[in-house]
Amino acid sequence: MNMLPATLATLRRPRLLVRAARFGLADYRRDRDLVRLTQGQMPGNARTVLSWLIEQEERMEETRKSGDAGYSIARHVELLIALMAEARLICEIDSQRSAG
């Protein structure tokens, strides 16, 4: 079993970031948003995408915590939206496999 859901469950982020990301989930479009986040280099299947997103979000969180002027709250929220949406997608795929 993959440890990605457990990794996501342990993420601790500011409440405002998480709320903004949850709000943005309704507008998430995988084909548009992942292409933009990955700069056209979509990294394969949903689990690979989720791993990549987790790495990128962790880097963004470190940038935020360090007070780096290069930190972009908009990009951070976009990463969290994609991360949540891709995790949902994996859960749906897994439940379809177990039901079928």
C-alpha positions in Angstrom: 0.0 0.0 0.0 1.2 3.4 -0.9 2.1 5.8 2.0 0.9 9.0 0.2 -2.5 9.2 2.0 -0.6 9.0 5.4 1.8 11.7 4.3 -1.1 14.0 3.4 -2.9 13.3 6.6 0.1 14.5 8.6 0.5 17.8 6.7 0.2 20.8 9.0 -0.4 24.1 7.2 -1.9 27.4 8.2 -5.7 27.2 8.3 -6.1 30.1 5.8 -4.0 28.3 3.2 -6.0 25.1 3.6 -9.4 26.9 3.5 -8.3 28.8 0.3 -7.3 25.5 -1.3 -10.5 23.8 -0.4 -12.5 26.7 -1.8 -10.5 26.4 -5.1 -11.1 22.6 -5.5 -14.4 23.3 -7.2 -12.6 25.0 -10.1 -9.7 22.5 -10.4 -9.3 21.2 -13.9 -6.5 18.6 -14.2 -5.7 19.2 -17.8 -5.3 23.0 -17.4 -3.9 23.3 -13.9 -1.4 20.5 -13.8 0.0 21.6 -17.2 0.5 25.1 -15.7 2.0 23.9 -12.4 4.4 21.5 -14.2 5.2 23.9 -17.0 4.0 21.4 -19.5 5.9 18.5 -18.1 3.1 16.3 -16.5 4.9 13.6 -14.6 2.9 10.5 -15.5 0.3 8.6 -13.6 -1.8 10.0 -10.7 0.5 8.6 -7.9 3.6 10.1 -9.6 1.9 13.4 -10.0 0.9 13.4 -6.3 4.4 12.6 -5.2 5.7 15.4 -7.4 3.1 17.8 -5.9 4.0 16.8 -2.4 7.7 17.6 -3.1 6.9 20.9 -4.6 4.5 21.9 -1.8 7.1 20.9 0.8 9.6 23.2 -0.9 7.0 26.0 -1.0 6.3 25.5 2.7 10.0 25.8 3.5 10.2 29.0 1.5 7.2 30.4 3.3 8.6 29.5 6.7 12.0 31.0 5.9 10.4 34.4 5.0 12.0 34.3 1.5 10.8 37.2 -0.6 10.3 34.8 -3.5 7.4 33.1 -1.7 4.1 33.2 -3.6 1.0 32.5 -1.7 -0.9 32.1 -4.9 1.4 29.4 -6.1 1.3 27.7 -2.7 -2.5 27.6 -2.8 -2.5 26.3 -6.4 -0.2 23.5 -5.3 -2.4 22.6 -2.4 -5.5 22.6 -4.6 -3.8 20.3 -7.0 -2.5 18.1 -4.2 -6.0 17.7 -2.7 -7.6 17.1 -6.1 -5.0 14.5 -7.1 -5.3 12.7 -3.7 -9.1 12.5 -4.3 -8.5 11.1 -7.7 -6.3 8.4 -6.3 -8.9 7.5 -3.7 -11.6 7.3 -6.4 -9.4 5.1 -8.6 -8.6 2.8 -5.6 -12.2 2.5 -4.6 -13.2 1.6 -8.2 -10.5 -1.0 -8.3 -11.6 -2.6 -5.0 -15.3 -2.5 -6.1 -14.6 -4.0 -9.5 
